[in-house]
Amino acid sequence: MRHMKKPEKRSFGSINSVVWVILALIVVIAGYKFFYPNHVTNTISSSDRSSSTKVIKVEEGKSSSSKAQSSSKKSKKTEKKIWTDKQDSELAAFISSWQQTMGQTYTGTNANASVSFGGVSFPDYLSKGQIYVNQQEVSMQWSRSEKADSEYKVVAVYTGDQYMYLFTFHNGQPEVLVTSQSASDGMNFKVTENADLVAEFQKVAAENTDK
């Protein structure tokens, strides 16, 4: 009978080699999984944050700048005036000489002062009392703005012993109103017939460079 061959015994040295190879592979794989993913994630996250910040800054800068310019343009359009301080001074200078030719004395007002006529204070009365022109009730307010919402915009008032003059803009045109009545149930005005006063007010009104 043939003798069965006994399995060959692997040498101790070859086994050790295999073990060391396996251990080395485990160390390499574990190290790769442990270090490399974190490094990639952190790099991407940092890059994303940096990119996002830059985009937001650029957009906010453009947005606020355009809004400021738009707001500035709108404010310039809405601030258009029909009467200025310079015109107010010119009208006052004319009244000062004109009243002497009339043999009368007049006191004027502007936005920082008030005058009275027949026991009524102006310009306060414009917002509290009833105003009529040729017996027709009208809306009237003290304003230098072209955008004011009223039929008559009053820019100056001059009062004397017998008459009160309102210097107004009606439908965009300068118009001088006069009354000799004190207030009871309202004050009624009419367009003045004094040609010198009308001509001067129209002349001064035409000097407005804002229009």
Secondary structure in CASP SS format (residue, H / E / C, confidence):
PFRMAT SS
TARGET T0000
AUTHOR 0000-0000-0000
METHOD secondary structure of the structure
MODEL  1
M C 1.00
R C 1.00
H C 1.00
M C 1.00
K C 1.00
K C 1.00
P C 1.00
E C 1.00
K C 1.00
R C 1.00
S C 1.00
F H 1.00
G H 1.00
S H 1.00
I H 1.00
N H 1.00
S H 1.00
V H 1.00
V H 1.00
W H 1.00
V H 1.00
I H 1.00
L H 1.00
A H 1.00
L H 1.00
I H 1.00
V H 1.00
V H 1.00
I H 1.00
A H 1.00
G H 1.00
Y H 1.00
K H 1.00
F H 1.00
F H 1.00
Y H 1.00
P H 1.00
N H 1.00
H H 1.00
V H 1.00
T H 1.00
N H 1.00
T H 1.00
I H 1.00
S H 1.00
S H 1.00
S H 1.00
D H 1.00
R H 1.00
S H 1.00
S H 1.00
S H 1.00
T H 1.00
K H 1.00
V H 1.00
I H 1.00
K H 1.00
V H 1.00
E H 1.00
E H 1.00
G H 1.00
K H 1.00
S H 1.00
S H 1.00
S H 1.00
S H 1.00
K H 1.00
A H 1.00
Q H 1.00
S H 1.00
S H 1.00
S H 1.00
K H 1.00
K H 1.00
S H 1.00
K H 1.00
K H 1.00
T H 1.00
E C 1.00
K C 1.00
K E 1.00
I C 1.00
W C 1.00
T C 1.00
D H 1.00
K H 1.00
Q H 1.00
D H 1.00
S H 1.00
E H 1.00
L H 1.00
A H 1.00
A H 1.00
F H 1.00
I H 1.00
S H 1.00
S H 1.00
W H 1.00
Q H 1.00
Q H 1.00
T H 1.00
M H 1.00
G C 1.00
Q C 1.00
T C 1.00
Y C 1.00
T E 1.00
G E 1.00
T E 1.00
N C 1.00
A C 1.00
N C 1.00
A C 1.00
S C 1.00
V E 1.00
S E 1.00
F E 1.00
G C 1.00
G C 1.00
V E 1.00
S E 1.00
F E 1.00
P C 1.00
D H 1.00
Y H 1.00
L H 1.00
S H 1.00
K H 1.00
G C 1.00
Q C 1.00
I E 1.00
Y E 1.00
V E 1.00
N C 1.00
Q C 1.00
Q E 1.00
E E 1.00
V E 1.00
S C 1.00
M E 1.00
Q E 1.00
W E 1.00
S C 1.00
R C 1.00
S E 1.00
E C 1.00
K C 1.00
A C 1.00
D C 1.00
S C 1.00
E C 1.00
Y E 1.00
K E 1.00
V E 1.00
V E 1.00
A E 1.00
V E 1.00
Y E 1.00
T E 1.00
G C 1.00
D C 1.00
Q C 1.00
Y C 1.00
M E 1.00
Y E 1.00
L E 1.00
F E 1.00
T E 1.00
F E 1.00
H E 1.00
N C 1.00
G C 1.00
Q E 1.00
P E 1.00
E E 1.00
V E 1.00
L E 1.00
V E 1.00
T E 1.00
S C 1.00
Q C 1.00
S C 1.00
A C 1.00
S C 1.00
D C 1.00
G C 1.00
M E 1.00
N E 1.00
F E 1.00
K E 1.00
V E 1.00
T C 1.00
E C 1.00
N C 1.00
A H 1.00
D H 1.00
L H 1.00
V H 1.00
A H 1.00
E H 1.00
F H 1.00
Q H 1.00
K H 1.00
V H 1.00
A H 1.00
A C 1.00
E C 1.00
N C 1.00
T C 1.00
D C 1.00
K C 1.00
END
